Amino acid sequence: MPDFALELSLDPASDAAVVAQWEALRTAGLPSQADHKSMTNAPHVTLVAAQDLDPEMAGVASAAISLPSTLVVRGMVLFGEGARVTVAHLVEPDPVLAAAAAQVRAQVPELRHPVWTPHVTLARRVPRSRLAEVLAVLADTDEPRTLVADRLRWWDPVAGEIEDLATA
């Protein structure tokens, strides 16, 4: 079963910049997040993901997170071991958001990823043999220097619902 999640969604300009990179990868015939068919697929930064997440955490997060929040793009990051990796923008939240995220995450006992690595996914399951191609395509796009998070959303995989909890 997919994880419950609290996510930061991006403002229209930031969303468009990331989607343009997704489309560039797709056009080049490479793995792209644009190919992900889930109803939750949109550029975002996951704050919390857990198999069991108390719905009350939505209220805790809404109270703690201040929006809008600027995320500075610090480069690319690769996640994964073995033959395939995920390619993402590594983003640095401002100190207020970083502190709020730490406060929220500290209240979730079984996080999928105990250490928060804020990022925006560009492509999943990229064969290592095609990594140079992916990076070359991304180098030819307008890489955003900053992204703006303007919404906090809750993903409930059991109900199959996404709910905006807070907006800027």
C-alpha positions in Angstrom: 0.0 0.0 0.0 1.3 3.5 -0.7 2.2 5.8 2.2 0.1 8.5 3.7 1.9 11.8 3.0 2.1 15.4 3.9 3.5 17.3 0.9 4.4 20.8 -0.2 3.0 21.7 -3.6 4.6 24.3 -5.8 3.3 27.6 -7.1 2.3 27.8 -10.8 5.7 29.2 -12.0 7.7 26.6 -10.0 5.4 23.8 -11.1 5.7 24.8 -14.7 9.5 24.9 -14.5 9.7 21.3 -13.1 7.0 20.0 -15.5 9.0 21.5 -18.5 12.0 19.3 -17.3 9.7 16.3 -17.0 8.5 16.9 -20.6 12.1 17.4 -21.9 13.0 14.0 -20.5 9.9 12.4 -22.0 10.5 13.9 -25.4 14.0 12.5 -25.3 12.6 9.0 -24.7 14.0 8.9 -21.2 12.4 8.0 -17.9 10.4 11.0 -16.6 8.1 11.7 -13.7 5.7 12.9 -16.5 5.1 9.2 -17.1 3.9 8.6 -13.6 0.1 8.0 -13.9 -1.0 8.5 -10.2 -3.5 11.1 -9.3 -1.0 12.5 -6.9 1.6 13.1 -9.6 2.6 16.8 -9.4 5.9 18.4 -8.5 6.2 18.5 -4.8 8.4 18.1 -1.7 7.4 15.4 0.7 7.5 16.4 4.3 6.3 13.2 5.8 5.6 9.7 4.4 4.5 6.8 6.6 2.4 3.6 6.3 0.3 4.7 9.2 -0.1 8.5 9.7 -2.6 9.9 12.2 -5.0 12.2 10.4 -4.4 14.7 13.3 -1.0 15.3 11.9 -2.7 17.2 9.1 -3.7 19.8 11.7 -0.3 19.8 13.3 1.4 20.4 10.0 -1.1 23.1 9.0 -0.4 25.0 12.2 3.4 24.6 11.9 4.1 25.3 8.2 4.2 28.9 7.1 3.5 29.5 3.4 4.7 30.6 0.9 8.2 29.2 1.4 11.2 29.5 -0.9 13.3 26.4 -1.7 16.7 27.0 -3.1 17.8 24.4 -5.7 21.2 23.2 -4.7 21.9 20.7 -7.5 20.9 17.2 -8.5 20.8 14.3 -6.2 20.5 10.5 -7.0 18.7 8.1 -4.8 18.8 4.3 -4.9 21.1 1.4 -5.1 21.6 -1.1 -7.8 20.8 -0.8 -11.5 18.3 2.1 -11.3 18.2 5.4 -9.5 15.9 8.4 -8.9 17.1 11.8 -10.2 15.9 14.8 -8.3 16.5 18.5 -7.5 18.0 18.7 -4.0 16.3 21.7 -2.4 17.2 23.7 0.7 14.3 25.1 2.7 14.5 28.4 4.5 15.3 28.0 8.2 11.7 28.6 9.2 10.4 25.8 7.0 13.3 23.5 8.0 12.5 24.0 11.7 8.7 23.5 11.2 9.4 20.3 9.1 11.6 19.0 11.9 8.9 19.7 14.5 6.2 17.9 12.4 8.5 14.9 11.6 9.4 14.5 15.2 5.8 13.6 16.0 5.6 10.8 13.5 6.9 7.6 15.0 7.4 5.4 11.9 8.6 7.7 9.1 9.5 5.9 5.9 12.7 8.0 5.7 13.9 9.1 9.2 16.2 11.7 7.8 14.5 14.4 5.7 16.2 15.0 2.3 14.1 17.7 0.7 13.9 17.2 -3.0 11.7 17.4 -6.1 11.7 14.2 -8.2 12.4 14.5 -11.9 12.7 10.8 -13.0 12.4 7.5 -11.3 13.9 4.1 -12.1 16.5 5.6 -14.4 18.9 2.8 -15.6 22.4 3.8 -14.6 23.5 3.2 -18.2 21.2 6.1 -19.2 22.1 8.5 -16.4 24.5 10.6 -18.5 21.7 11.1 -21.1 19.2 12.2 -18.4 21.7 14.7 -17.0 22.6 16.0 -20.5 18.9 16.6 -21.2 18.4 18.4 -17.9 21.5 20.5 -18.5 19.9 21.8 -21.7 16.7 22.9 -19.8 16.2 26.0 -17.8 17.0 24.7 -14.3 15.1 26.6 -11.7 17.3 28.3 -9.1 14.5 28.6 -6.6 11.1 27.0 -6.2 8.2 28.3 -4.2 6.0 26.0 -2.1 2.6 27.6 -1.8 0.3 24.7 -0.6 0.4 21.9 2.0 -1.5 18.8 1.0 -2.5 15.5 2.6 -2.5 12.3 0.6 -4.7 9.5 1.9 -4.0 6.4 -0.1 -6.8 4.4 1.6 -9.5 6.9 0.6 -7.7 7.8 -2.6 -8.0 11.5 -1.7 -5.8 14.6 -1.9 -6.7 17.5 0.3 -5.2 20.9 0.4 -4.6 21.8 4.0 -3.1 25.2 3.7 -2.4 27.7 0.9 -0.4 30.9 0.7 
